[in-house]
């Protein structure tokens, strides 16, 4: 019997030891692609039994050229880099890890909110440049009594809500796939998208990236927001129409924005988002902690091991 082969398309991790430990019972052979290009992926995956993928694209025309693949494990929350319909048609099971960095991303979103509200980065910039001044920072408003609107109410915003409430924020949420009972149980008020925009002092985006949500935060959405409100995005960059965001910042419609994700990463050095006192940018680090990455690898690889062993995955993706 031939040895099980697992192809790895790309890896941002310092080590894949946690994943390999989870797969050890299969004693597989590993093949690492030289780059995430389609040709280099095919060179290692064409006759592989499974694929481990992080950011590389796995379109349908590539998946249809795989001879033996039974499982694809995605190191992450989203699966927009995989053609799920094609995978299903090819009989390839796809799994992901929807719950690995809930603490980290919700903490990061809360940290961005606090930094915006207290103008922490601007204050630091002033002091670092030798200016011990308060006037450039005013006005500063008390957090208690302000409103946080959550666009989407999946696992991460559900973890964020109690953190925001601990600071005295009123929390609203809009999610057409979440029942009123679930919102009530979380102590969160469910509202329409338009009402959320109109009432929120802070809008934090947590929607999945789908054709219907691409550019969700656009000119029309910004026009419905409170003047001076803040936008936070720790989900997917393309959920925000960046030219519209820049225009809303320029006009004063928005008071500021904090983005951990942008449409095209890394952010271009000449991006009009750079250099603004009211914009905070972090390099897609919301997900990160040593513990989260270990959890991610173990959960993803364990599901691949389950599928290759004829067992059910814990975190399957349905096309």
Secondary structure, 3 states (H helix, E strand, C coil): CCCCEEEECCCCCCCCHHHHHHCHHHCCEEEECCCCCHHHHHHHHCCCCEEEECCCCECHHHHCCCCCCCEEEECCCCCCCECHHHHHHCCCEEECCCCCCHHHHHHHHHHHHHHHHCCHHHHHHHHHCCCCCCHHHCCCCCCCCCEEEEECCCHHHHHHHHHHHHCCCEEEEECCCCCHHHHHHCCCEECCHHHHHHHCCEEEECCCCCCCCCCCECHHHHHHCCCCEEEEECCCHHHECHHHHHHHHHHCCEEEEEECCCCCCCCCCCCCCCCCCCEEECCCCCCCCHHHHHHHHHHHHHHHHHHHCCCCCCCECCC
